Amino acid sequence: MLACVCEHTRAQGKAARVMTQPPISEAIQRSLRVFPGASNGEFNLPPELSIVIHRGKGCELRDSSGASYLDFSMGWGSVLVGHGNPHVTEAVIRQAALGANFAYVNENSLALGEELCRLSPACERVRFCASGTEATMYCQRLARAFTGRRKILKFEGAYHGANEVGVTSLFPQRLLAFPKADPSSAGIPPAVVDDILVAPYNDSVTAAEIIAAHADELAGVIVEPLQRCTPPKEGFLQSLRATCDAHDVPLIFDEVVTGFRLAYGGAQAYYGVTPDLVAYGKALGGGYPIGAFGGRAEIMDLVREEQLGKPQYVWVASTLGGNPISTAAARAALTVFQEPDCFQRLHDLGHYLRNGMRQILDEHQQSAQVIGDGPLAQVVFSTEPVYDYRSTKMGDSVKGRALMLALFRRKVFLNPMGTKLYLSIAHTQSICDMFLERFADSLQAVNAGKE
Ligand SMILES: Cc1ncc(COP(=O)(O)O)c(C=O)c1O
């Protein structure tokens, strides 16, 4: 299968270099009519680049016109197992005939819950929901209920899903003095923004100062252990853990991206730091809708119904959370992740891709760097050290977007916001080589002002 993908995509890579712009197809016109920006998510493509996806296999996508793409988004990282993974597909088909949803504990959700409590150092108890957005939202609510405090501290530029904390100070245009928050979306009441404190990622000293100054009103600290594509500095997460302990503030890890991607035990195992609460999503579901959150039993037990009416009771409900199809898919995905060398392969491949990109950027004498860890990569057009939102923002984002769109024109499917490239277990070195060929070609075209 992969050999056939390679031949096909290689031929398409050549064809793509001719750069003839196809007319906007009927499917895209329909999509433009019904979806704002012909998009269902965070990013819009220019109409002439917009596509309607027909199917995926491994790391190849086909659009409705039959064109083939190398997928370097992989459902925003949710399909780490690869599109149409046979283990996941078989588990889903088997379960589909036995019922799609019971909104109650079922054999699949029970076995998955047990495995999460086994693999995740933080999880003594767990609950399922249907997305990462819900999972981080419930962690915040639990932290507020447990401490009886209101404020949540997040790090500037971090994404925790589409909830209020997730989209505040996500892409701040105004670089306010810390810890003042700035909403990145309309529709967030000012009172909610006032309850969000913001610190610079990777700055233990400033974070500790803010936590100490606001300890008696601080319900929790939420962090992406590897923020977007920026790794934590040595000791940053450990210092955060120690500061939270010193002030009795729960620490929340948003492992929606890092979970099952950096290691089987996620960022907790990879960096050796255990939070009080943790949120999962994306890769856990093997491409199917899932969210999970868990943590210390004394915090998680606030959701038990006998607490109803008591001040600390926390409402948690999800019609589709823990549904037997998503949890069957997740169980199958976990068996794939437990195969020998799975994570070594993902790390080696990420290394190979990032090094290949660096080499090409050097050959073209670009002031740029490639950041990331594990199977993640991102180009930043800056030679200054990148360690937080503000240092990333120093980069030339216009050039970054032009490069992403140039890659898209050469049939690499990705998020043109220039955030992350996601690899999966279906990617290989030869797929990365094809990507790198298109990357070099795209860079040349952008530098020549042809894009
Ligand atoms: C770190 C992080 N947390 C939470 C989310 C939200 O997950 P979902 O899109 O499943 O709601 C995302 C999504 O990209 C994410 O990257």
PDBQT file of the ligand as one rigid body, heavy atoms in Angstrom, charges set to zero:
ROOT
HETATM    1  C1  LIG A 501      -3.038  21.221  24.013  1.00  0.00    +0.000 C 
HETATM    2  C2  LIG A 501      -4.475  21.135  23.573  1.00  0.00    +0.000 A 
HETATM    3  N1  LIG A 501      -5.433  21.068  24.508  1.00  0.00    +0.000 NA
HETATM    4  C3  LIG A 501      -6.745  20.957  24.190  1.00  0.00    +0.000 A 
HETATM    5  C4  LIG A 501      -7.141  20.919  22.865  1.00  0.00    +0.000 A 
HETATM    6  C5  LIG A 501      -8.601  20.816  22.524  1.00  0.00    +0.000 C 
HETATM    7  O1  LIG A 501      -8.929  19.554  22.066  1.00  0.00    +0.000 OA
HETATM    8  P1  LIG A 501     -10.266  19.348  21.183  1.00  0.00    +0.000 P 
HETATM    9  O2  LIG A 501     -10.028  20.011  19.869  1.00  0.00    +0.000 OA
HETATM   10  O3  LIG A 501     -10.413  17.857  21.138  1.00  0.00    +0.000 OA
HETATM   11  O4  LIG A 501     -11.386  19.975  21.931  1.00  0.00    +0.000 OA
HETATM   12  C6  LIG A 501      -6.181  20.988  21.859  1.00  0.00    +0.000 A 
HETATM   13  C7  LIG A 501      -6.578  20.951  20.428  1.00  0.00    +0.000 C 
HETATM   14  O5  LIG A 501      -5.837  21.233  19.521  1.00  0.00    +0.000 OA
HETATM   15  C8  LIG A 501      -4.812  21.116  22.221  1.00  0.00    +0.000 A 
HETATM   16  O6  LIG A 501      -3.847  21.217  21.274  1.00  0.00    +0.000 OA
ENDROOT
TORSDOF 0
